[in-house]
Amino acid sequence: MPTINVNRTGHGRSPASSSFNTARTSAAASATDSLSGDHNVQFFTGRSKRFDRIFLHFDTSGITGTVSAAHIDIDGGGSSLDPNDTIMIKSTAFGGDGGTALATSDMFSSLDYSTAYSTELTSWNASTNNEYTLTAAALADIKNNDNFILAIVDHDNDYSNSNSTATSDVRIDFDTTITLDYTLAATGYTHDVIGVAAASIGKVNTVATANIGKINSVD
């Protein structure tokens, strides 16, 4: 399974506010680019509320084939709070091409909450691997775009736009490498041959199936 390392990382923290909506939709009070050590995805609630989001950029210019499956592996940092549900969503941060440091304006204006790039991750492993399974929307954008940019956000409050009384926190270790692993869809002749399933055929008359468009003029 081919692997791409993350190209750029960033962390944004919203201003603290007594208003859930203000905290959620404001530009960041601080934005940090090229991360090291532990940084978190968080919804903090109390007298004031605050959001922390993580932003990732991958260079996918080398992927031109159809992607049939993909996941992103991230090592957890130190202890995290429960609930710790997170999700990846589409973003246009880093100038849209990974060439610009994370801006405070990226904190909310770059987010596309209508496009989930992963399924919800409902648990978190500290100091070991966490795997996000990517959605069909993510697979299409990996193939079609040179830049694959996402944000990791709290699911139950941030993504769901729901003001909860529960603080959530997930810590990520940026001293380890975040990777995007993907599988390309099979190409070439995909029909059964003499009763043998196409998935079980690597070659026909010594020709690799990836190089076969037709057999006896049949597509």
MIKE-832126 format. One record per residue: residue in one letter; z, y, x negated of N, C-alpha, C, CB in turn. Coordinates in pm, whole numbers, plus 32768, in hexadecimal, padded with zeros to 4 digits. Glycine has a CB too. Layout:
residues N
aZYXZYXZYXZYX ...
***
This chain:
residues 219
m80007F887FAB8000800080008000807C7FA8807A80018060 p7F9980D27FB17F95814B7F5E800A81A97F7D7F1081947F72 t803281F57F1880A482507F24808182D97EED811F82177EDA i80AF83427F3480A183CC7F05812D84097EFB804784207F66 n814A84487E8981CA848D7E7A81C485157EBD81EE849C7DE5 v823685427EEE823D85C67F2B8213862F7EC582CC85E47F61 n81CA86947EF1819786FA7E9681F187767E93810B87227EBF r822B879A7F05828088117F0B82EE87FB7F71822D88907F2F t8363882F7F5583D688207FAE841788A77FC6843C87BC7F74 g845888B48039849E89308058850C891B80BE843D8999808A h856D897380BC85DE896F811985F389F981568660893E80D2 g85FC89FD81DA86188A7A821F869B8A73826C85A68A9D827C r86E48AE1826A87618AEA82B7875C8B64831187DD8AF28257 s87738B4F8391876D8BBC83F187E78C1683E487628B858480 p87DE8C90841888578CE4842088B98CA7848488338D778448 a89378CB8846D899C8C8B84CC899F8CEA85428A288C81848A s89A88CB285BB89A78D05863489F68CBF86A189178D228663 s8A328D0D86F78A768CD4876C8A118CA387D28AD38D3C87AC s89938CCE87C489288CA6881F88DB8C3087E588C98D1C883B f88D48BC3882F88888B4E880587F58B7387EE88938ADD886E n87BB8BBB884B872D8BDD884187118C3987CB86FF8C1F88C1 t876A8C9A87B387568CF38741875A8CA686BD87BF8D618741 a87BD8C4E86B087C98BFE863687508BA4862488498BAB8638 r871F8B6C869186AF8B0C8689862A8B50866B86A48ABF870C t86128BC686A0858C8C028698857F8C72863185668C37871E s85E88C9285EB85E28D00858985A38CD38506866F8D37856F a85718D3384BA85498D18843185C58CEE83E285048D9483F0 a85AF8CAC837386208C7B8324866F8CED82E685EF8C1C82B7 a86F18CDA82DF87458D368293872F8D1E81FE87DB8D2682B8 s870C8CA181DA86ED8C7F814F86888C0E814E876E8C588100 a862F8C1280EA85CC8BA780D985C98B828046853E8BD4810A t85D28AFF802A85D58ACE7FA1855D8A747F8B86588A827F84 d85168A8A7F1C849C8A3E7EFC84B889E27E8684258A9D7EDD s846A89747E7D847389167E0C850288E47DFC844289597D88 l8529888D7E5585B588667E6285E188007DFA85CC882E7EEB s866188067DD886A387A07D888730878F7DC086A787C77CF0 g876E871E7DA287F187037DD987EA86E47E6D884D87787DC2 d885B86F07EB3886286D37F428846874E7F9588EA869A7F65 h87F3873D7FFD87DD87A5806287DB876180EA875787F38048 n87FB87AE81518813876C81D187B787998242889F878181FA v87B0874182A7877A8761832A87F287658386870C86F7835A q880487D583CC888487E684118878883B848E88E9882383B3 f88CA881A84F088EC8877855B89838888855788BB884385E9 f89AF8902853D8A3E891F85398A63897185B38A64896B84B6 t8ACC894785F58AF8898F866B8B8D89AB86648AD6894086EB g8BB28A1786A28C3D8A4386A68C3A8ACF86E28C808A428616 r8C878B2B86AD8C7D8BB686DB8BF28BEE86BE8CE98C0E8698 s8BB88BBF86508B2D8BE286308ADC8B6186238B258C3785AC k8A598B70862D8A008AFD8622899E8B1685B089B48AE486A7 r896F8AA7857189168AB584FE88C08A3884F289668ACE847C f88458A4B84C487E989DC84AE87BF89D7841B876D89E88509 d87B5896083E5877989498362870388EB837487E2890D82FC r8691890D8336861988BA834085DE88A282B585B088FD839C i85A0882E82A5855D880B822884C6880C823F858D878081F4 f847C884081DD83EA884881E583AD87FC817083BB88DC81E5 l834387AE818D8300875D812882698771812D832386C8813B h822A877580B88198877D80AE81648709805A816B88068071 f80FC86C4808E80B7865B804580248681803780C685D1808D d7FEC86697FC27F5D867D7FAA7F1485FE7FD67F40869F7F13 t7ECE860580467E88858F807C7DF1859E80707EAE8578810F s7DC385F280147D34860B80057CE9858E7FD97D1C867A7FA2 g7D2F85307F9A7CED84B77F6B7CDF844B7FD47D3684817EF8 i7D178461804B7D1083FC80B57CA1842281167D9983EE80FF t7C3A83D2811B7BC983EF81747BB3838081DB7B4B84038123 g7BED830C81C47BDD829E82227C4182A882937BEC821981DB t7C2B825782FB7C868254836C7D0B821483437C48820683E2 v7D79825883617DFE8227833F7E3581D883B67E5E829D8319 s7E55815A839E7E838104840B7F1B8102841A7E51807883F7 a7F62812583AF7FF5812A83B48027817A833D8032809A83B4 a809B81B8834E80D6820482DF816A821A82FA808E828C82CD h81B4822A828E8241824F829A826882A58223829C81D182A3 i82D482EE8232830A834381C88396831181A5830D83DA81F3 d83AC82FC8123842C82CA80F1847B833B80B284178258808C i84FA834780DB855283B280AD85DB8377808F855C84248117 d86118395801A869783677FFA86FF83C7803286A983597F62 g8766838E806F87D383DF80A28829841680318828838E8101 g88658489804B88C284C27FEB89508494800788BA855B7FED g89AF84EE7FF98A3B84CC80128A5684B380A58A9585397FDE s8AD284B180CB8AFB848E81538ABE84EE81B98B93848F815F s8A9C84B6822D8A638502829A8AB784F0831789D184D782B5 l8AA5854A83768AF1854383F28AA684F4845C8B1185D08424 d8AEE84C084BC8AB3847A852D8AD184CB85AB8AEB83E78539 p8A7084EA860289E884B48605898F84ED859789A884CF868C n892E849B856E88D584C78502884484A085228900848A847B d881884B9859C878F849C85C58732850A859287858490865F t86C484E3855286638542851E85D6851785438672854F8485 i85778573853384EB85578550849585B384FA84CC856B85E7 m841C858884DA83BC85D984928359861784F3837385858427 i833C869884E282DB86DC85388276872784E18322873C859A k82068749851C819B878F84D481C6881C84AE811B8794852A s81958849843981B788CF84098140890983BE823588CC83AF t813D898D83B480D989D48363811D8A2282F380858A3383BB a819189F482C881DD8A38825F81918A3581D9826789F8824E f81C98A78817681918A7C80EE81048AB780EC818F89F080B2 g80EB8B18814380678B5681477FFC8AFE8183803F8B7E80C0 g80228A8C81B97FC38A3081F77F7D89D481957F5E8A7D8241 d7F9089ED81127F4A899B80B07FA3896E803C7ED489E78078 g8024898680488080895D7FDE807F89B77F66806188D47FB3 g80348A257F6C80278A7C7EF880888AEF7EF47F9F8AB17EF3 t80DB8AFC7F5B81368B6D7F6781C48B3C7F7C810B8BCB7FDA a82248B7C7F3D82B08B567F5082D88B667FE2830B8BAC7EF6 l83368B16800C83678B1E809583988BAB80B383D88AB880AD a83678BE48122838D8C6B814A83F78C6581B883118CBB817A t84448CCD81C584A88CD1823084668CC982B984FE8D508225 s83EC8CFF82C383A48CFB834383778C6E8369832C8D58833E d836D8C15830683458B8A832383AE8B408375832D8B3F82A1 m84278B71837484988B2A83B1847D8B02844285138B8183AB f84418B5C849184238B3B851C83908B4C853E84758B928579 s83528BB6850B82C88BD5853582648B6C8506829E8C5C84FF s82868B1E84A082288AB9846E82338A3484B882408AA183DB l82938A28851282AF89A68551825B899085CE8343899C8574 d822E891485DE81E788E98657823A887A8697815588B88636 y829288A286F182EC8841873182A087E1878D8358888A8780 s8225880487B281D887AE880B8195873B87C1816F87FF8853 t8198873D873C815886D486EE81BF868E869580E5870E8698 a81F2861F86C6824F85CF867782008580861082A3856F86D1 y822B8586859481EA853C8529822F84B7850D81E6858F84AC s82A484A2854782E984228535832F83FD85B5834E842A84C0 t8359838185BB83B3835886268440838A860183B182BC863B e849683918662851F83BE86498567835985F0856C83D086CF l85A9838A858785FC83368532868D8346856085EC835A849A t86C782DB8590874882E585D687BF82C0857F8746828D864E s87A982A085018818828484A687F282B6841C883B81EC84A3 w885382BE83C4883A82F5833F888982A882D7885E838A833A n8846828882678885824081F988A282A08187882C81CC81CA a891F82AE81628944830180F0892682B6806F89D9832A80F6 s88EC82FC800D88D482C87F86887482527F81895682A07F49 t882482407FEA87BD81D97FE7874B8203804387F6814F8013 n86E881AA8055866C81D18096867781E1812D8602816D8078 n862F82458160861B825A81F0858582638208866682DC8224 e8554821A826B84C382128282849E824D8309849481818279 y844682B18306840F82ED8380838682AE839C840483888372 t83768274841282F6823D843B82A282AD8478830881C884A0 l822882BF844781D5832F84728185830E84F0817883598402 t81698376853E8125836885BE808D836B85AD815183D6861F a80458350861B7FB3835786197F8383E285F67F79832C86A0 a7FC8844886247FA384D286037FAD84EA856D7FFE8536864E a801384B5852E802384C3849E7FB48478845480AC848F8472 l7F9583FF84817F2D83B0843F7EA683F884437F2083258481 a7E87843584B47E09847F84C17E0584F784647DF384AD8553 d7E748540845A7E7785B784057E76859383717EF2860C8425 i7EB08522834D7EAA84F482C27E1984DC829B7EFD847382AE k7DCC84A082F37D3E848582D97CEA850482DA7D088422833F n7D028559833B7CA885CA83547CC8864883057CA985EB83E5 n7D42865582D47D6C86D082907D8C86B681FD7DE6870C82D7 d7D70871881A97D92870D811C7E27872181037D42877280CB n7E69876381617EF8878381537F44874D81CA7F0E881B8145 f7FA886FB81AE7FFC86C18217808786FE820980028623820D i80AB8753826A812787A18260817E878282D98109883A8258 l81FD876E82C18258874B832D82E1878B8317826686B38339 a832D878D838483B987B6837D840E874483B483D2883983CD i847F872E837684E386D183AA854C872483F28523867A8339 v85608706847285BD875484C3861D86F8850D857187AD8528 d868F872E853286EC86E8858A86A486C6860D876D873E85A5 h86B5864C863B866C862186B386B1864D8734865D858B86B3 d8732863087428774863C87C4878786CC87EF87F985F787C0 n878E8729879087A387B687B38728880B8793881B87EC8768 d86F7880287198689885786ED8605882C872F867B88528654 y85DA87B28718855C878287518561878387EA853C86F5871E s85D2875A882285E0875188B3860187D788F4864B86EE88D6 n861C883E88A3864088C388D786B388B7893A85C58905891B s871D8874890C879088598962881088808918879587C5898B n885D88D9895388D7890B8915894888A7892A88FE8995894E s896F886488BE89D787FD88C68A578831888789A9877C8880 t8AC387ED88A28B42880F88648B5987BE87E58BB587F888C6 a8AFB876587C38B0C870D87508AC1874186D78ADD86808772 t8B09875586698AC9877985EA8A8886FD85AE8B3087B68587 s8A0D870C857A89C9869D853889A386C784AB894B86718589 d899786638451897A868583C68942860B837E89FA86B9837E v88CE861B833D889185B482EA887885EF8261880D857D832A r88A385AC81FA889185DF81728828858C8128891885DC8125 i87CD85D480E4875D8596809D876E85AE800786D585CE80D0 d875385467FB8875E854E7F2786D585727EED879184C77EEB f86C885ED7EBD8649861A7E85863D86027DEF863786AD7EA2 d869D85BA7DB6868F858E7D2C864485097D25871985817CEA t862484CF7D9885CE845A7D9F854A84837DE0861383E57DEE t84E284347DCD845C84597DFB8446842E7E8B83F2841B7DA1 i841A848C7EDD83F2846F7F66836084427F65840684EB7FC3 t834283D47FA982BB839C7FA482828387803082BB83187F58 l81FC8394803781AF837380AE815F82F5808E815083EA80D8 d817B828980D58134820A80C380D881F5813A8199819280B4 y805C81CE81207FFC81C1818D7FA38146817C7FA6823D8196 t7F6B811981ED7F0E80A981EF7E8C80D7822E7F498030823C l7E1D80B981ED7D9B80DC82237D67806C827D7D3780F981B2 a7D24809382E97CEA803183447C7A7FE582FD7CB4807583C4 a7C697F6683237BFF7F1482E97B777F4D83107C0C7E818317 t7B197F4282B47A907F6F82CE7A307EFA82BA7A6A7FE68272 g79B37F0E82DF79507EA582CF793F7E53834D79757E4C825C y79097DDC833F78EC7D8683B2796E7D5283EE78907D108388 t797F7D62847179FF7D4384B179F57CDC85207A3C7DC084E8 h79847C93852879757C2C858F79977BA2855678E57C2C85C7 d79B77B4585AF79CA7ABA858679467A8285517A007A6485FB v794D7A2884F078D779E584B978E9794F84C478BF7A108426 i7893790E85127898787C8528792578528553786D782F84A8 g795E78A085AD79E0787D85E47A5778A5859079E677EE85FB v7A3F78E4851D7AAD790D84C57ACA79A084DD7A8B78F2842F a7B4979C384F47B6F7A4D85107B4C7AA8849B7C057A56852F a7B1D7B2184BC7AF57B8084547B677B9F83F47AC47C008493 a7BE27BA384287C547BC283D27C6B7B5983667CD17BD08426 s7C337AE0837A7C467A73831B7BD07A6682BB7C5979F18366 i7B6F7ABF82C67AF67AB682747AF57B25820C7A787ABD82CC g7AF07B00818F7AE77B6381257A597B7880F67B3D7B3C80B0 k7A0A7B0C80F8797F7B1480CD79287ABC812579727AEA8039 v78A87AE1812F78437A8D817077D27A7B810C78107ACD81F7 n77BC79FE80E1775679E1807B776C7A377FFF76C979F980B2 t77EA7A3D7FD378197A847F5A78177B1C7F6777C47A5D7EE4 v77F27B527FDC77F17BE37FF078717C0D803977737C108040 a78BC7C6B800179397C99803F791B7CD580C879817D007FE5 t79717CB7812A795A7CE981B379567D8181B879C67CB58210 a799C7DC5815D79987E57815B790E7E8D814079F87E8C80F4 n78B77E388105782F7E6280E477C77E2F8147780B7E34805A i77F57DF281B577997DB7821677987E0B829477C07D268236 g77257E3C82BA77167E84833776E37E2B83A576BA7EFA8325 k768F7DCB838276537D7183E576477CE583AB75C97DA48411 i76497C818403762A7BF883DF75BE7BC8843D76A97B9C83E6 n754B7B9F840674D97B76845874B67BE384BE74F67AF284A0 s74B87C62848F74947CDA84DC74F77CFD854B740C7CC78517 v756E7CBB854C75D47CD885B2763E7D32857576147C5485E9 d76577DA585B676BE7E01858577477DC2859376B97E8885D2 
***
